Amino acid sequence: MDKPGLSETEPEQTLGAERPLPLPLALPAQAPEGFRSGFVALIGRPNVGKSTLLNHLVGEKVAITSPVAQTTRNRLRAILTTASAQLVLLDTPGIHKPHHLLGERLVKSARSAIGEVDVVLLLVDGSEPAGRGDGFIVELLRFCRAPVLVALNKSDLVDPLRAAELEASYRELLLLSDQRADPADPGQRRSDWPLLACSASTGAGCPELVEALAARLPLGPHLYPPDAVSDQPEQLLLAELIREQVLTLTREEVPHSVAVQVERIVEDGKRIAVLATVLVERSSQKGILIGKRGQMLKEIGSGARAQMQKVFDGPVYLELFVKVVPNWRRNPARLAELGYRGE
C-alpha cells in the first residue's frame, strides 16, 4: 500500500485500542395517539439536490454533497421526527444511464427503493424546464404503489416571472405520461401527483413539504428514538466525508473513479485516529490526488478531518493512503467488498 503522507504534519504515533462498535440505538419512545411513521424514498436525476435536502430536513450532515453529479452511491437513511410523525428518509443514488457495473448497481439500488417505501418523493430541478431524464423517472414510477409527490427544488434560483412557466412544464410532463398510457393501465395517474416548490438551500417550502409527506404515511409507532438522525454505520459516514473532499477538490476525471475504505478507527488517548485508503483506477489519478509534494492529499485530509471532528465532537488524527486498483468499478468482488451490491 502506498503511503504518500499524513493529513496532519505531526509524526506517526503508536495507535491505541480499536474503537469499540457503537451501542445499539435505544428503544423508541412511546408515540402519541394519531402518530404516523414510515419510509420515504428521495428519487431523482443526479445533482437535483437530494442529499442537500436530506441534510436540511434533519438539521445535520448525514449525506455528502458536491457540485459533481452522481455524488450519492449508497442508500442512506436519515431520520426526521416531528411532534406528529417520524419520517425515515432514503437518499438514493441519482437515476441515470449507467456506463459500468458500479453505475448499474447504483441505479438498481435506487429502483429497488421505490418498492420498499410508504411514500416516494420525486425531486426535480425546478429552476429548469422538465427534461427527458425526468420523463424517464416518471415512467419508472408508473406502477409504484406508494403515493408520489413531486418537489420542485431550487426555488431560490427561479425568476418569479418564470415560476409559472417552469411549473407548467412539469405538469405537462405528467399529463403527457397519462395520455401515452394504456387505458387499461392499472398504474397511478401521474397528473394527480401534487407539485410543491421548495429550496433545499434556503429551506423555503420545506415545512410544507414535510407536512405533506407525513400526512401520507401510515399510522404507526416511532421506528427509531426521537433524537436519532441516521442509522448509517460510522465507517461509512467517515469514508463518505473523505470522498466528499475528493469530489470538491479534484478534477472532473477523478471523482467517479474514487472509492474510500476506512481501515481502522482507533481510540488514541483523547482523540480518534482514522486510517483510510483512497482507491483509484489509474496511476495518473493517484498523482492528481497526491498533488505536488503531497499538497492535494493534505488538503483532502484537512477538509475531511474538520468534518470528522464535528462528528466526534473532539480532535481527530486522519491518515490517508492512495492505492491504484485498475477497473475496480467493473469488478463484482471489489464492488461487494466496498458495499456496492445494488440492493
Helices and strands as residue ranges (DSSP letters): E 2-6, E 36-43, H 50-58, E 76-81, E 85-91, H 101-114, E 119-125, H 132-140, E 148-153, G 155-157, H 163-180, G 190-192, E 195-197, H 206-215, H 234-249, G 255-257, E 259-268, E 271-280, H 283-290, G 292-294, H 295-312, E 316-324, G 328-330, H 332-337
